[in-house]
């Protein structure tokens, strides 16, 4: 009787550069084959999509990774199965459902696979290390040893430090510590605190959480380059380890990436990232059930829609109106999510954004939106002020919450919004304008007027701006680039309106130094405002930045 030929072995070299039967192999395909072999020998036999996500791929590239792997399996002459029924022959399975997994090796094929380290048989610990898994004994729990996910006392120190970092960020102490504090007793900045938390992190999830929080912090500081570096580090952490809470980390990584795109005014990329997240099976679940994630997504989506609506308002009014309506709807959903998670900090941000959106839409002729109607007519300025007053009220009723610079900036812009003199007015024409004073804004706030206490809201706008700039300069607060530049310009405008051209010149000189850190579109806003809205006498003394070449040509043609 003829003997059955022994199966041809398939040798997988796990050390770099990885290979199959001596030929270089794609890491992701090799990893999946090794993972299926490990599952066959030591586990249930199935490798699910969740086992791949965060190890060799994220949700957006899983289909591509699986497709490439099966092409490689065919080249290596090994049959791999998919689906829950491990008894079926792979050649009879429906290939259209292959990307859904789970994946498994038939027993005959599993016998062929040999895993090597430096040409010798790999030990179970080496295989587990290559795959990013804990050795079997450690996961099962050795007698007398704590399980790997046990709660340790040192965790309390980590979580305490993480809270300190998040609290410092809420209070605006992003980078510089509180001025005048002693080394031992001063409150550390958010950046210092999050880095200290990193030294206390004991698990992969804690380390990844530190990286995420640092990325969010750099984003708030306006340093997109640093934020993106930390996001890349987070992606590597998620791919290198099977991190608990990985779906949350992946969702927040996507949102912070979208924030970086929005900050750079790359609106298509920001919306593409957010849209991809909403359409991804795993991340859409996090979006639906995690109110913090839902707040971030809705708030940012609304901001992107707001920017697009304002940009299209002059050329495509119907599209702009639809985007504006969607923006206000998403702001409303973000506000609901903020209160669902009991986050007054989040709520104050979105309330201010909603108020300013309403005012901006009114400015570009989108005031007839259904969302802005009230009792059959629109009173947009009053409604905008009341939303911003609500934001300020929330700031004042949150323990340890610092005051928002955006609220002051928004209200100062609204207060002078109806002042539209001829370009480069004389000082007399400029000072003849009548912006709303803080008392008038407080009256518009109606039942929310108590948000504007005298300690934080002096009687003159120039003093409101000066107080916040003093906090920034002293290190009590650290405002990112766009907020700082906005405060400088508002101070210059109101100082000039009060007749104090010297103070206005000083703020404009500081603004000139700060402008290069902004993206071009934000620089253009300040350049146009400086050139066209400030009095000619001030412009003569404090020369504005040159307009972009394209804008200068447009102005010449228009004139």
Residue pairs with C-beta under 8 A, 6 or more apart in sequence:
7 108
7 111
7 112
8 77
8 112
9 112
9 113
9 114
10 20
10 21
10 76
10 77
10 78
10 112
10 113
10 114
11 20
11 21
11 22
11 114
11 116
12 18
12 19
12 20
12 25
12 30
12 33
12 34
12 37
12 113
12 114
12 115
12 116
13 19
13 20
13 22
13 116
13 117
13 119
14 34
14 115
14 116
14 117
14 122
14 126
14 127
14 130
15 117
15 118
17 24
18 24
18 25
18 27
18 30
19 25
20 30
20 33
20 76
21 76
25 72
25 76
26 68
26 69
26 72
27 56
28 56
28 57
28 65
28 68
28 69
29 68
29 69
29 72
29 73
30 72
31 55
31 56
31 130
31 131
32 47
32 52
32 56
32 65
32 66
32 69
32 103
33 69
33 73
33 76
33 78
33 80
33 113
34 113
34 115
34 127
34 130
34 131
35 47
35 51
35 52
35 55
35 131
36 47
36 80
36 103
36 104
36 105
36 110
37 105
37 110
37 113
37 115
38 127
38 128
38 131
38 133
39 45
39 46
39 47
39 104
39 105
40 104
40 105
40 107
40 110
41 110
42 124
42 136
45 86
45 104
45 105
46 84
46 86
46 102
46 103
46 104
47 101
47 102
47 103
47 104
48 101
48 102
49 62
49 100
49 101
49 102
51 242
52 62
52 65
52 66
53 59
53 62
53 246
53 250
53 282
54 238
54 239
54 241
54 242
54 243
54 246
54 250
55 131
55 132
55 239
55 242
56 65
56 239
57 64
57 65
57 239
58 235
58 238
58 239
58 250
59 250
59 280
59 281
59 282
59 283
60 276
60 280
62 99
63 99
66 98
66 99
66 101
67 99
70 80
70 98
73 79
73 80
78 105
78 109
78 112
78 113
79 90
79 91
79 106
79 109
80 90
80 103
80 104
80 105
80 109
81 88
81 89
81 90
81 93
81 103
81 104
81 105
81 106
82 90
82 93
82 97
82 98
82 100
82 101
82 102
82 103
82 104
83 93
83 97
83 101
83 102
84 102
86 104
86 106
89 106
90 106
105 113
114 121
115 121
115 122
115 127
116 122
117 123
117 126
122 130
124 135
124 136
125 135
128 134
128 135
128 136
132 240
132 241
132 242
133 139
133 242
134 148
138 148
139 148
141 147
146 152
149 203
149 244
152 202
154 200
154 202
155 202
155 206
157 200
158 197
158 200
158 201
158 202
158 206
161 193
161 196
161 197
161 200
162 194
162 197
162 209
162 210
162 213
164 188
164 193
164 197
165 190
165 193
165 194
165 196
165 197
165 213
165 217
166 190
166 213
167 400
168 174
168 187
168 188
168 189
168 190
168 193
169 190
169 216
169 217
169 220
170 345
170 398
170 400
170 401
170 402
171 400
171 401
171 402
172 402
172 405
172 476
172 477
172 478
172 479
173 187
173 188
173 189
173 190
173 402
173 476
173 477
173 478
174 189
174 190
174 191
174 217
174 220
174 221
174 478
174 480
175 189
175 190
175 191
175 221
175 478
176 189
176 475
176 478
177 186
177 187
177 188
177 189
177 192
177 475
178 186
178 187
178 475
178 476
179 474
179 475
179 476
180 186
181 187
188 196
189 478
190 217
191 214
191 217
194 210
194 213
194 214
194 217
195 214
197 210
197 213
198 207
198 210
198 211
198 214
200 206
201 207
201 209
201 210
203 244
204 237
204 241
204 242
204 243
204 244
205 243
205 244
205 245
205 249
207 237
208 234
208 237
208 238
208 241
208 243
208 245
208 249
209 245
209 249
211 230
211 233
211 234
211 237
212 230
212 234
212 249
212 252
212 253
212 256
214 230
215 227
215 228
215 230
215 231
215 234
215 253
215 256
216 227
216 252
216 256
218 224
218 226
218 227
218 230
219 227
219 256
219 259
219 260
219 263
220 480
221 478
221 480
222 263
222 480
222 481
222 482
222 517
224 260
224 263
224 264
227 256
227 259
227 260
228 257
228 260
231 253
231 256
231 257
231 260
234 249
234 253
235 253
237 243
238 246
238 249
238 250
238 253
243 249
247 282
247 283
247 285
247 286
248 286
248 290
248 293
250 282
250 283
250 286
251 277
251 283
251 286
251 287
251 290
251 293
252 293
252 296
254 273
254 274
254 276
254 277
254 283
255 273
255 274
255 277
255 293
255 296
255 297
255 300
257 273
258 269
258 270
258 271
258 273
258 274
258 277
258 300
259 270
259 300
261 267
261 269
261 270
261 273
262 270
262 300
262 303
262 304
262 307
263 519
264 519
265 307
265 519
265 520
265 521
265 522
267 304
267 307
267 308
270 300
270 304
271 301
271 304
274 297
274 300
274 301
274 304
277 283
277 284
277 287
277 297
278 284
278 287
278 297
286 293
287 293
287 294
287 297
288 294
291 337
291 338
291 340
291 341
292 337
292 341
292 343
292 346
294 333
294 334
294 337
295 334
295 337
295 338
295 341
295 343
295 346
295 350
298 330
298 331
298 333
298 334
298 337
299 330
299 331
299 334
299 346
299 349
299 350
299 353
301 330
302 326
302 327
302 328
302 329
302 330
302 331
302 334
302 350
302 353
302 354
302 357
303 327
303 353
305 323
305 324
305 326
305 327
305 330
306 323
306 324
306 327
306 353
306 357
306 360
306 361
308 320
308 323
309 320
309 321
309 323
309 324
309 327
309 361
309 366
310 320
310 360
310 361
310 364
311 320
312 319
312 320
312 323
313 320
313 364
313 365
313 366
314 364
317 365
317 366
320 364
320 366
321 366
321 369
324 357
324 361
324 366
324 369
325 369
325 370
325 371
327 357
328 354
328 357
328 358
328 369
328 371
328 372
329 371
331 350
331 353
331 354
331 357
332 354
334 346
334 350
335 347
335 350
335 351
335 354
337 346
338 344
338 346
338 347
338 349
338 350
339 347
344 394
344 397
344 398
344 401
345 398
345 401
347 391
347 394
348 390
348 391
348 392
348 394
348 395
348 398
348 401
348 404
349 391
349 404
351 387
351 388
351 390
351 391
351 394
352 387
352 388
352 391
352 404
352 406
352 407
352 410
354 387
355 383
355 384
355 385
355 386
355 387
355 388
355 390
355 391
355 410
356 384
356 388
356 406
356 410
358 372
358 380
358 383
358 384
358 387
359 380
359 381
359 384
359 410
359 414
359 417
361 367
361 369
361 372
361 380
362 372
362 378
362 380
362 381
362 384
363 417
367 378
367 380
368 378
372 378
372 380
372 383
374 383
381 414
381 417
381 444
382 444
382 446
384 414
385 411
385 414
385 441
385 444
385 445
386 444
386 445
386 446
386 448
388 407
388 410
388 411
388 414
389 445
389 448
389 449
389 451
389 452
390 448
390 451
391 404
391 407
392 403
392 404
392 407
392 451
392 452
393 448
393 450
393 451
394 401
395 401
395 402
395 403
395 404
395 407
396 403
396 451
396 453
396 456
402 477
403 456
403 468
405 468
405 477
405 479
405 483
405 486
405 487
406 483
408 464
408 465
408 468
408 487
408 490
409 483
409 486
409 487
409 490
411 441
412 461
412 464
412 465
412 490
412 493
412 494
413 490
414 436
414 441
415 435
415 436
415 437
415 438
415 440
415 441
415 461
416 433
416 435
416 436
416 493
416 494
418 435
418 436
419 433
419 434
419 435
421 429
421 430
421 433
421 533
422 429
423 531
423 532
423 533
424 531
424 532
424 534
424 535
424 536
424 539
425 535
425 536
426 535
426 536
426 537
427 496
427 499
427 501
427 535
427 536
427 537
427 538
429 535
430 496
430 497
430 534
430 535
431 496
431 497
431 499
431 535
433 497
435 461
435 494
435 497
436 444
437 459
437 460
437 461
438 452
438 457
438 458
438 459
438 460
438 461
438 464
439 459
441 452
442 449
442 452
442 457
443 449
445 451
445 452
456 467
457 464
458 464
458 467
460 494
460 498
461 490
461 494
462 491
462 494
462 495
462 497
462 498
462 500
462 503
465 487
465 490
465 491
465 494
466 491
468 477
468 479
468 487
469 487
469 488
469 491
469 507
471 477
472 478
472 479
472 484
472 487
479 487
481 514
481 517
481 518
482 518
482 522
484 514
485 511
485 514
485 515
485 518
485 522
485 526
488 507
488 508
488 510
488 511
488 514
489 507
489 508
489 511
489 526
489 529
489 530
491 503
491 504
491 507
492 503
492 504
492 505
492 507
492 508
492 511
492 534
492 538
493 504
493 533
493 534
495 501
495 503
495 504
495 507
496 504
496 534
496 535
496 538
501 537
501 538
501 541
504 534
504 538
504 542
505 538
505 541
505 542
508 530
508 538
508 542
508 544
509 542
511 526
511 530
512 542
512 545
515 523
515 526
515 527
515 545
516 523
518 526
520 548
523 545
524 547
524 548
524 551
526 545
527 544
527 545
527 546
527 547
527 548
528 547
528 551
530 539
530 544
530 545
531 539
531 544
531 547
534 544
546 552
547 555
